Amino acid sequence: MKLRDKVDVITGASSGIGKATAELFGWEGANVVAVAGHNREAANRVVESIRSAGGSAISVLCDVSDELQIKRMVYDAL
């Protein structure tokens, strides 16, 4: 588990490359914060996939162009 005890914030984690990255990081032991711009259901499915494989993950909705939302996301990640 290369990423054990690391916290990784992955944007665009509800599909495509972001989803694959979030799942890989979760399987490698990271505490994953799967960030979706506006699709909570898709992000929650990624989180469930990570958790069902024994990983740790949460989902956060965040518009990465909004500084306040980014600060809130970082707070949630810690």
C-alpha positions in Angstrom: 0.0 0.0 0.0 2.1 2.8 -1.3 -0.2 5.6 -0.3 -1.2 4.5 3.2 -2.1 7.3 5.5 -1.9 10.0 2.8 -4.8 12.3 2.1 -5.4 12.8 -1.6 -7.9 15.2 -3.1 -8.9 14.2 -6.6 -11.0 16.6 -8.7 -13.2 15.3 -11.4 -13.4 12.0 -9.5 -17.0 11.2 -10.6 -15.9 9.8 -14.0 -13.1 9.1 -16.5 -9.5 9.6 -15.5 -10.4 11.2 -12.2 -12.6 8.2 -11.2 -9.9 5.7 -12.1 -7.3 7.7 -10.2 -9.5 8.0 -7.1 -10.1 4.2 -7.1 -6.4 3.4 -7.6 -5.4 5.7 -4.8 -8.0 4.2 -2.5 -6.8 0.7 -3.3 -3.3 1.8 -2.6 -4.3 2.9 0.9 -4.9 6.6 0.6 -7.6 8.5 2.3 -9.4 9.7 -0.8 -11.4 12.9 -1.1 -13.3 12.4 -4.3 -14.3 15.8 -5.6 -17.1 16.2 -8.0 -18.1 19.5 -9.6 -21.8 18.9 -9.5 -22.6 15.2 -9.6 -22.9 14.0 -6.0 -24.5 10.6 -7.0 -21.6 9.7 -9.3 -19.0 10.8 -6.7 -20.8 8.7 -4.1 -20.6 5.6 -6.3 -16.9 6.1 -6.6 -16.6 6.4 -2.8 -18.7 3.2 -2.4 -16.4 1.4 -4.8 -13.3 2.5 -2.8 -14.9 1.6 0.5 -16.1 -1.8 -0.7 -12.5 -2.6 -1.6 -11.4 -1.7 2.0 -10.3 1.8 1.3 -11.3 5.1 2.9 -13.0 7.9 1.0 -15.5 10.7 1.2 -17.2 12.8 -1.6 -17.3 16.5 -1.7 -19.0 18.8 -4.2 -16.8 21.7 -5.1 -16.6 24.3 -7.8 -12.8 24.6 -8.2 -13.2 28.1 -9.5 -14.7 29.3 -6.2 -12.0 30.0 -3.5 -14.5 29.6 -0.6 -15.6 26.2 -1.8 -11.9 25.1 -2.2 -11.2 26.2 1.4 -14.2 24.2 2.6 -13.1 21.2 0.6 -9.6 21.3 2.2 -11.2 21.6 5.6 -13.4 18.6 4.9 -10.3 16.7 3.7 -8.5 17.1 7.0 
